[in-house]
Amino acid sequence: MPITPPAPERAQQLLAQLERYGSRENGQLAVGRRLLRDHPGLPLTGFAISNSVCPEPGRPLHSLILRVGEHDTDAITAWARALGTEPVIDGARYQLDTALDGIGIWASATISEATYAMDQAVFAPTVDDVSFTHRGLLVTEFGEDGDLLIVGHPPVRDVLAVTSFYYRHTCGQRLRAFDGHVLADSITRRWGRFAAYPTRTEWQFRSVPMDTPGALPVTWMYAQEGDTQDLGNPAHCPACGRSSRGLDSDRVTGQRVHVCPSPACQHQWPVDDTPSPAAAEHHQDRAALATR
């Protein structure tokens, strides 16, 4: 991409912007002035500042972020070399990561997807590329609704086991189906490609026909089609004695309540309530009957 130097008046605007947000005490403002003075021909659309409370060892406490075009990787290269270093290239992402006068200098740009060699970025995921493994399956949380993406077309029972494991151990919840459906109805099998774009750690997934080069079988579990229920410590229903871990909130009071899992009971009782002696005796009688 062509590198267009900012006009002098633009440099003054950038400096004024930095003066509004930068601190004179930590050196970010002085470094910003120096960059504009020493490198007036390099592209720059704005500044941002960053301050770390607990920086990693050897990292600056205060940093100055240089804003360039989203896909202007040439600008990252130019700034890096002007500051005596080279850009850090990870897949399609170019980063500037250096320091000047004790102030961190950071910038980033990504090669656009339209111009990146996406076919060459296709890969087969391993355990290092997914959120977790269960029953030998590679599983990744996908999106913001708790959906799961599983590599392969495993049996339905394994998909349900993975889903139960994830919601119980990661979310502390139970996932149930809506309106009389079963969770298996939320399972969809497809084919797709994993591409290391912009980087291997921030990969993309695209559904493709089965005969597409690099296509892999995948299974989706659409959690938004289910109903989640919080889980707590086991407790016995005061009404029927059945063990329950299900929690909910009372619609009137908002108080946390246990929920009996028995469809014939569905009793709710406050989480902090102690079962009455009558309820305890009722539970003991049911337990005794169950052992006969």
Secondary structure as a PSIPRED ss2 file (coil, helix, strand):
# PSIPRED VFORMAT (PSIPRED V4.0)

   1 M C   1.000  0.000  0.000
   2 P C   1.000  0.000  0.000
   3 I C   1.000  0.000  0.000
   4 T C   1.000  0.000  0.000
   5 P C   1.000  0.000  0.000
   6 P C   1.000  0.000  0.000
   7 A C   1.000  0.000  0.000
   8 P H   0.000  1.000  0.000
   9 E H   0.000  1.000  0.000
  10 R H   0.000  1.000  0.000
  11 A H   0.000  1.000  0.000
  12 Q H   0.000  1.000  0.000
  13 Q H   0.000  1.000  0.000
  14 L H   0.000  1.000  0.000
  15 L H   0.000  1.000  0.000
  16 A H   0.000  1.000  0.000
  17 Q H   0.000  1.000  0.000
  18 L H   0.000  1.000  0.000
  19 E H   0.000  1.000  0.000
  20 R H   0.000  1.000  0.000
  21 Y H   0.000  1.000  0.000
  22 G C   1.000  0.000  0.000
  23 S C   1.000  0.000  0.000
  24 R C   1.000  0.000  0.000
  25 E C   1.000  0.000  0.000
  26 N C   1.000  0.000  0.000
  27 G C   1.000  0.000  0.000
  28 Q H   0.000  1.000  0.000
  29 L H   0.000  1.000  0.000
  30 A H   0.000  1.000  0.000
  31 V H   0.000  1.000  0.000
  32 G H   0.000  1.000  0.000
  33 R H   0.000  1.000  0.000
  34 R H   0.000  1.000  0.000
  35 L H   0.000  1.000  0.000
  36 L H   0.000  1.000  0.000
  37 R H   0.000  1.000  0.000
  38 D H   0.000  1.000  0.000
  39 H C   1.000  0.000  0.000
  40 P C   1.000  0.000  0.000
  41 G C   1.000  0.000  0.000
  42 L C   1.000  0.000  0.000
  43 P C   1.000  0.000  0.000
  44 L C   1.000  0.000  0.000
  45 T C   1.000  0.000  0.000
  46 G E   0.000  0.000  1.000
  47 F E   0.000  0.000  1.000
  48 A E   0.000  0.000  1.000
  49 I E   0.000  0.000  1.000
  50 S E   0.000  0.000  1.000
  51 N E   0.000  0.000  1.000
  52 S C   1.000  0.000  0.000
  53 V C   1.000  0.000  0.000
  54 C C   1.000  0.000  0.000
  55 P C   1.000  0.000  0.000
  56 E C   1.000  0.000  0.000
  57 P C   1.000  0.000  0.000
  58 G C   1.000  0.000  0.000
  59 R C   1.000  0.000  0.000
  60 P C   1.000  0.000  0.000
  61 L C   1.000  0.000  0.000
  62 H E   0.000  0.000  1.000
  63 S E   0.000  0.000  1.000
  64 L E   0.000  0.000  1.000
  65 I E   0.000  0.000  1.000
  66 L E   0.000  0.000  1.000
  67 R E   0.000  0.000  1.000
  68 V C   1.000  0.000  0.000
  69 G C   1.000  0.000  0.000
  70 E C   1.000  0.000  0.000
  71 H C   1.000  0.000  0.000
  72 D C   1.000  0.000  0.000
  73 T H   0.000  1.000  0.000
  74 D H   0.000  1.000  0.000
  75 A H   0.000  1.000  0.000
  76 I H   0.000  1.000  0.000
  77 T H   0.000  1.000  0.000
  78 A H   0.000  1.000  0.000
  79 W H   0.000  1.000  0.000
  80 A H   0.000  1.000  0.000
  81 R H   0.000  1.000  0.000
  82 A H   0.000  1.000  0.000
  83 L C   1.000  0.000  0.000
  84 G C   1.000  0.000  0.000
  85 T C   1.000  0.000  0.000
  86 E C   1.000  0.000  0.000
  87 P C   1.000  0.000  0.000
  88 V E   0.000  0.000  1.000
  89 I E   0.000  0.000  1.000
  90 D E   0.000  0.000  1.000
  91 G C   1.000  0.000  0.000
  92 A C   1.000  0.000  0.000
  93 R E   0.000  0.000  1.000
  94 Y E   0.000  0.000  1.000
  95 Q E   0.000  0.000  1.000
  96 L E   0.000  0.000  1.000
  97 D E   0.000  0.000  1.000
  98 T E   0.000  0.000  1.000
  99 A E   0.000  0.000  1.000
 100 L E   0.000  0.000  1.000
 101 D C   1.000  0.000  0.000
 102 G C   1.000  0.000  0.000
 103 I E   0.000  0.000  1.000
 104 G E   0.000  0.000  1.000
 105 I E   0.000  0.000  1.000
 106 W E   0.000  0.000  1.000
 107 A E   0.000  0.000  1.000
 108 S E   0.000  0.000  1.000
 109 A E   0.000  0.000  1.000
 110 T E   0.000  0.000  1.000
 111 I C   1.000  0.000  0.000
 112 S C   1.000  0.000  0.000
 113 E H   0.000  1.000  0.000
 114 A H   0.000  1.000  0.000
 115 T H   0.000  1.000  0.000
 116 Y C   1.000  0.000  0.000
 117 A C   1.000  0.000  0.000
 118 M H   0.000  1.000  0.000
 119 D H   0.000  1.000  0.000
 120 Q H   0.000  1.000  0.000
 121 A H   0.000  1.000  0.000
 122 V E   0.000  0.000  1.000
 123 F E   0.000  0.000  1.000
 124 A C   1.000  0.000  0.000
 125 P C   1.000  0.000  0.000
 126 T C   1.000  0.000  0.000
 127 V H   0.000  1.000  0.000
 128 D H   0.000  1.000  0.000
 129 D H   0.000  1.000  0.000
 130 V C   1.000  0.000  0.000
 131 S C   1.000  0.000  0.000
 132 F E   0.000  0.000  1.000
 133 T E   0.000  0.000  1.000
 134 H E   0.000  0.000  1.000
 135 R C   1.000  0.000  0.000
 136 G C   1.000  0.000  0.000
 137 L E   0.000  0.000  1.000
 138 L E   0.000  0.000  1.000
 139 V E   0.000  0.000  1.000
 140 T E   0.000  0.000  1.000
 141 E E   0.000  0.000  1.000
 142 F E   0.000  0.000  1.000
 143 G C   1.000  0.000  0.000
 144 E C   1.000  0.000  0.000
 145 D C   1.000  0.000  0.000
 146 G C   1.000  0.000  0.000
 147 D E   0.000  0.000  1.000
 148 L E   0.000  0.000  1.000
 149 L E   0.000  0.000  1.000
 150 I E   0.000  0.000  1.000
 151 V E   0.000  0.000  1.000
 152 G C   1.000  0.000  0.000
 153 H C   1.000  0.000  0.000
 154 P C   1.000  0.000  0.000
 155 P C   1.000  0.000  0.000
 156 V H   0.000  1.000  0.000
 157 R H   0.000  1.000  0.000
 158 D H   0.000  1.000  0.000
 159 V H   0.000  1.000  0.000
 160 L H   0.000  1.000  0.000
 161 A H   0.000  1.000  0.000
 162 V H   0.000  1.000  0.000
 163 T H   0.000  1.000  0.000
 164 S H   0.000  1.000  0.000
 165 F H   0.000  1.000  0.000
 166 Y H   0.000  1.000  0.000
 167 Y H   0.000  1.000  0.000
 168 R H   0.000  1.000  0.000
 169 H H   0.000  1.000  0.000
 170 T C   1.000  0.000  0.000
 171 C C   1.000  0.000  0.000
 172 G C   1.000  0.000  0.000
 173 Q E   0.000  0.000  1.000
 174 R E   0.000  0.000  1.000
 175 L E   0.000  0.000  1.000
 176 R E   0.000  0.000  1.000
 177 A E   0.000  0.000  1.000
 178 F C   1.000  0.000  0.000
 179 D C   1.000  0.000  0.000
 180 G C   1.000  0.000  0.000
 181 H C   1.000  0.000  0.000
 182 V C   1.000  0.000  0.000
 183 L H   0.000  1.000  0.000
 184 A H   0.000  1.000  0.000
 185 D H   0.000  1.000  0.000
 186 S H   0.000  1.000  0.000
 187 I E   0.000  0.000  1.000
 188 T E   0.000  0.000  1.000
 189 R E   0.000  0.000  1.000
 190 R E   0.000  0.000  1.000
 191 W E   0.000  0.000  1.000
 192 G E   0.000  0.000  1.000
 193 R E   0.000  0.000  1.000
 194 F E   0.000  0.000  1.000
 195 A E   0.000  0.000  1.000
 196 A C   1.000  0.000  0.000
 197 Y C   1.000  0.000  0.000
 198 P C   1.000  0.000  0.000
 199 T C   1.000  0.000  0.000
 200 R H   0.000  1.000  0.000
 201 T H   0.000  1.000  0.000
 202 E H   0.000  1.000  0.000
 203 W C   1.000  0.000  0.000
 204 Q E   0.000  0.000  1.000
 205 F E   0.000  0.000  1.000
 206 R E   0.000  0.000  1.000
 207 S E   0.000  0.000  1.000
 208 V C   1.000  0.000  0.000
 209 P C   1.000  0.000  0.000
 210 M C   1.000  0.000  0.000
 211 D C   1.000  0.000  0.000
 212 T C   1.000  0.000  0.000
 213 P C   1.000  0.000  0.000
 214 G C   1.000  0.000  0.000
 215 A C   1.000  0.000  0.000
 216 L E   0.000  0.000  1.000
 217 P E   0.000  0.000  1.000
 218 V E   0.000  0.000  1.000
 219 T E   0.000  0.000  1.000
 220 W E   0.000  0.000  1.000
 221 M E   0.000  0.000  1.000
 222 Y C   1.000  0.000  0.000
 223 A H   0.000  1.000  0.000
 224 Q H   0.000  1.000  0.000
 225 E H   0.000  1.000  0.000
 226 G E   0.000  0.000  1.000
 227 D E   0.000  0.000  1.000
 228 T E   0.000  0.000  1.000
 229 Q E   0.000  0.000  1.000
 230 D E   0.000  0.000  1.000
 231 L E   0.000  0.000  1.000
 232 G E   0.000  0.000  1.000
 233 N E   0.000  0.000  1.000
 234 P E   0.000  0.000  1.000
 235 A E   0.000  0.000  1.000
 236 H E   0.000  0.000  1.000
 237 C C   1.000  0.000  0.000
 238 P C   1.000  0.000  0.000
 239 A C   1.000  0.000  0.000
 240 C C   1.000  0.000  0.000
 241 G C   1.000  0.000  0.000
 242 R C   1.000  0.000  0.000
 243 S E   0.000  0.000  1.000
 244 S E   0.000  0.000  1.000
 245 R E   0.000  0.000  1.000
 246 G E   0.000  0.000  1.000
 247 L E   0.000  0.000  1.000
 248 D E   0.000  0.000  1.000
 249 S E   0.000  0.000  1.000
 250 D C   1.000  0.000  0.000
 251 R C   1.000  0.000  0.000
 252 V C   1.000  0.000  0.000
 253 T C   1.000  0.000  0.000
 254 G C   1.000  0.000  0.000
 255 Q C   1.000  0.000  0.000
 256 R E   0.000  0.000  1.000
 257 V E   0.000  0.000  1.000
 258 H E   0.000  0.000  1.000
 259 V E   0.000  0.000  1.000
 260 C C   1.000  0.000  0.000
 261 P C   1.000  0.000  0.000
 262 S C   1.000  0.000  0.000
 263 P C   1.000  0.000  0.000
 264 A C   1.000  0.000  0.000
 265 C C   1.000  0.000  0.000
 266 Q C   1.000  0.000  0.000
 267 H C   1.000  0.000  0.000
 268 Q E   0.000  0.000  1.000
 269 W E   0.000  0.000  1.000
 270 P E   0.000  0.000  1.000
 271 V C   1.000  0.000  0.000
 272 D C   1.000  0.000  0.000
 273 D C   1.000  0.000  0.000
 274 T C   1.000  0.000  0.000
 275 P C   1.000  0.000  0.000
 276 S C   1.000  0.000  0.000
 277 P H   0.000  1.000  0.000
 278 A H   0.000  1.000  0.000
 279 A H   0.000  1.000  0.000
 280 A H   0.000  1.000  0.000
 281 E H   0.000  1.000  0.000
 282 H H   0.000  1.000  0.000
 283 H H   0.000  1.000  0.000
 284 Q H   0.000  1.000  0.000
 285 D H   0.000  1.000  0.000
 286 R H   0.000  1.000  0.000
 287 A H   0.000  1.000  0.000
 288 A H   0.000  1.000  0.000
 289 L H   0.000  1.000  0.000
 290 A H   0.000  1.000  0.000
 291 T H   0.000  1.000  0.000
 292 R C   1.000  0.000  0.000
